[in-house]
Amino acid sequence: MTGIERLHEIMTRLRDPQTGCPWDREQTLESLKPCVLEETYELLSAMDKPEDKANHIEELGDVLLQVMFQSVMAEEEGRFSFDDVANGVSDKLVHRHPHVFGNVDAKDSASVLRNWERIKQLEHKKESRHSALDGVPAALPALLKAQRTQEKASRVGFDWKDAAGPMEKISEELDELKAEVSARASKKPADSDRVKEELGDLLFAVCNLARHLGVDAESALELSSAKFSRRFRCVEAGAKEARRDLKEMTLEEMDELWERAKKGEA
């Protein structure tokens, strides 16, 4: 028995109406959504530490479990099976890699992505998709959605040639944001729609720059968040050592502790 066959048998037993697990039996697609999201994020964390092989295996298994869970639920309803899922993605991979399984030439990754997008567009003509941007999941986090949207537009040629374009766009959007913030000073605080819009445009431009530099925007922001947390904890430790309450310290005093934390990392 293969690992997949064993997992399928176990999941089928867990879902058995008479002898299965009460919790597993009562799950629905809706109730599983938080599980899928949580397991995905745990896998992302494991991918940051590939040297921890056991944890990486475990988190990959947890994601695979979610796929098998839904497949078994679908089998019970006669909709599809795990084999349908596996064969479906296998067919897609073969069809979208004609440079490997066919006689199409693709000299580099850029050529592969252009061919991939062209094939997807042809496939989706059978569906209700009419835009190169169709297919970006609506539920993606905003930062990842921005990068995926930009990537799809780029694959049909709508893009700057290099990083200079988004760099200029960042300056332009920053100026527009400054103008809106200045204009808002004389308005009611509730009138913030324009500021929000311009701030969003600036973030979108920064995300575009990350893509042109070959940097994953989500990972870059995660690194900065972790760095801030690490340094702020040092500020808290410094205040505790001085027997001071952060709320009673001036910004200048806290900034001194912050600079000390930065030097400690150098």
Phi, psi and omega in degrees: 000128179284167179300320180294318179297319178296316179298319180297317181295317180296315181294324178295320178293320180297330181268359182302128184299331183261315189247004183278187180277130181305319182292313181296324182294326186270000180288148178231172177302321181293317183289338181276346182304312179298326179295315180299316181295314181297315181294327178295316179293325178293324176294320178301320178295319179295327180292339176284345180228065184297343179292339176273079187301318183298316180291321179298315178299315182299314184289325173298320179297321180295322177291318177299323178301319180296323177293315180294321180304309182292326180294318179294321176299320179292323177300319180300328181267359180073023183269310176195174182236173176298323177299323177298320179296310182296317180291326179297314180288329177294315178299319181296316181298317180295315183294324184268004175236059180295341177284348177252314184259000179227210183241026178271141178266139175217107188280338181207178182298324180298319178295320179299314181294322178296316178296318179302313182293321179296316180295319178300317180298320178294319178297319187278355174295336178284344181256199182261017181273129181233355183242150175297340182271350178297142180107348174285116184302132181295334185273001179298147172302148189304319183294315179293322179297320179299314182294319179294321178297316179296320179298317181294320177295322181296325184293342176254015173095000181270088186193160172285157180289326182208188185290345181298324180300302179296332177298314178295322180296323178298316179298318180296313181292325178295319177298319180294323178294317178300319180297318180291321178296320178294318180294328182291337183303332182260006182249176177287145181304330182290343183275078187239007183300317181292320178298316179299317180296314181292324177295320177297319178297322179294315178297321179297319179293320179295320177298321179295322177296317179303317180297317180292333179272000180074026181249133175285116185300320181298315180293321180297317180292325178297319178298317180293321178296318179294321179295317179299315181299317181298315181290323180293324177296327176292323177298315178298318180295321179295320179293320180295320179297325179273004182056046178241152174264128181306323182294340181261355181272151175282162178298324180296319179294319179292325180294327176298317178294324179297314180295325177294321178295320179297316180294328179293338180272344186291000000 
